[in-house]
């Protein structure tokens, strides 16, 4: 692999056909923060802006649509938003094929719309985290179009190139090196009107994920400065944090050592330091292989708990091994880890409705598990209303498409006054925001209650995880923070159960926190209390001395 460490000029002589791109330095200007220091311990919602709410009738969600619906999220108890990429992108869908790291995608709005979103979110006490795709750009990015002009171009080494075809590489079953002259980005895929290769487009470029997204050479100091400046561009505007995409892939050493190299961890720490230099800012990383390592303070500081979160759904389905896993000592259970039951990637699971086959009792158990355990919970958009995926609808069974449908606002969809960019959910008639908010026994109100417990109790937001055990299909644990002490019990079984909870303060009173009508209990002199649970039920107690 050939890379370059030479510092390059920041004035980019663009092709006449290329879009302008801002590469200017951006000094840090911290605007401060209106949020509480621990805001990021609250529940987040992951929002696909394209699929959230359309304000102008073009069938595509936008920033104004999101801003208009923030009061609903406030009512649900959401303390943070994770926005999937909102920057200019060539993919015309999910946004991970970036063409300008400092511009809002035109179909989503303008920088003024972004500023309005930030202002309203902060007024409501909601922080906003944005996806940042540092590993790669789109082939349409003006920088890569410059690199395609040939080895003499000053921006060639902003990407990773080899003069000859490297051998022995296999990343997820494919060779990640692509011959530029063959225009590999046109071989497959749904996107048209991609640029032609330049006459001198020789050499092989590296793309971890596919030919359409070439990897940046992040060991080039000029490239790194560009990304640091781009991050400051958004943080200076009041952004509250970043979700850093695919950070273990920032540096590849060889065909054997390509994933999670030490250099990638060092660069991740530099990103965390840049972000947290701003007041009350937060970073969370996608690191599927070793999330507990990336969650460490010396790397990213927080990461998604891949490899652990599947137990929330399996336990809800009555799997005894997963119930045990939820209470067993585990390195991936940490307040620094982010939890979920699904997200925008199908490898993380179908929508929760489809994972549990529409069984609302199991749905609630899965939700309670991750909303009440340690970690920062991320609720996928549509999850709090029981929105189903688009599986089985015409043209919707490919890859991630079924889990990225338009949000269901009313019985007829309510997403847009025009034709939506994708079909509405097949259960929109019953599981929509309007109907769910009107029904006090709905999934939405259950999520509101669980998130409300988290907001009301420091022990659930950021406390310890103690005396956790499983008695059959009943899991229970205690959590403490400051003077707040809670006991949570979840019966994953379909029959009622009685358990003897140990290790409580002798004589402690157990006062129902949820459901509020639960009968109080008291620990005996040995710190044991008998608690009865109905089938497939959740109980949370305040533990008072």
C-alpha positions, 0 to 999 in steps of 0.5 A: 500500500502506498501512502503519503505523509507530505503536507499539501496545500489547502487551496484546491484547483478544481476541475471546471465540472467539479462542485466547489468545496470548502477546505479552509481552516476552521479555528475552534470557537466554542459556543458553549452549551445549554445542556446539562453535563450528563445529558448524554446519559438520557435516551436517544432516538436515531433519526433517518431524516429522509424518512422522518417527516416531510415539510414541503411535499416532495416525498423526502423528509427534511430538517424542518420536518424534524424541527416541527416534531421535536415537541413530540420527542420531548414529550416521549422523554428523549434527551438526545438525537442521533441524525444519520448523515445529513451532509451532501451525499451522492447515494440519494438515500442513506447519506454515507457517500459524502460529497461535501463534509461542510454542507447540508444535503440540499433535499434536507434543507440549508445551514439555516435550517440546521441552525434552527433545528439546533436552537429548538432542540436546545430550547427543549433540552435535547442534544443533537449528535450527527453522523460523521463518515471519516473513513471514506468519501463518495467517488463523486467527491471533488477531492477524489475526482482530482485524485483520478486525474493521475499520479501527478495530481497534488490530491492523489495522496488524499486517498489510498493508491497502489501502482500495481494490483495488491494480492491476497486481500479479502475483506468480507469476501471481496478484494478492496482494491479497484482499478480506476481506469475500469470505472469500477463504481459503475459495475453494480448498484442503483446510482446512475450518472456517475463521472467517467474516469479521467484519461490518465486514471491509472492505478488501484485505489482502496475502498474498504466497503465498496468501489463507490466509497474510496478510503481517505489516506488518514495518515496524510496530515493534510487530510487529517487537518481537513477532517478536524476543520470539518468537525469544528465547522459543525461543533462551532455551530452548536452541534452537541457531538458526533457518532463516528462511523467505522473508526476501526477501518481508518488505517489498514496495514496489510492484507492480514492486518486491515481491521482495528489497527493500533493507528486507528485507535490513536486517531479515534482518541484524537477525534474524541479529544477534539470533540470533548474540548468543547463544553458538554460535547460527546462522541460515540463510535461504531466499532462492531468487533471490539466495542468495549475497547473503543468505549474506553476513555483512552480511545473513543469514550463510548461505543455501540455494544454490538455482540451483546444487544441481541440478548435483549430480544432473545430474552424477551422470546424466553431464551434462558441463556440470554436471560442469564447473559443479561445479568452475568458479569460482562465486559460489554455492559458499561455506562460507556456503551450504547445499547439498542435492539435495532438500528439502520443496518440490517446486520443489527436486526430487523425492526423490533416488531418483526423480530418478535413477530408482532407480539407486544408483550415480548416487545415491551420486555425487550424494550425494558431490558435495554432502557433500564440497564447500564449504557446509553439507549438508542431508540430507532425511529418508529420503534416507540410506536411498534412500526413494522418493516417493509419486508415483502412489499414490492422492491423492498426486500433488498439489504437495509431498505425494509428497515428504512421506511417513512415514519408512520404519523397517522393511519394513512401514513402522514409522512408527506402530502406528496408521494413518499420516497418509499412505501409506508409501513404495513401496520401504519393503520394501527401503529402510528404516532397519532393513535399510539399517543391517544391510547394510554395502554400503547407501546408509545406510553410504555416507552414513555414510562421506561424513558421517564424512569431513566430521566427520574432516577440517576441510578438508572441513567448512570448508576452501578449494576449490582447483585444481578442474577437470574431466577429461572426466567426472572432477571433482577438487579440493583443500581445506585447513584448518589442517594438514589437506589433502584431495584428492577425485576423483569419476568420473561416467562409466560407464567407468574413467578415469585423471587427472593431478592437478596443483598438489600439493605436490612429492613429497606422499604421497596416503594413502587416506581413502576407500575405505580400501583404496585404493592410495597414490600420490605426487606427482612433483617437479612436484606431479603425481600419476596416479590411476586411478578405476573407473567411477562412483566416489569417492576421497578422499585425505589429502595428506601432505608 
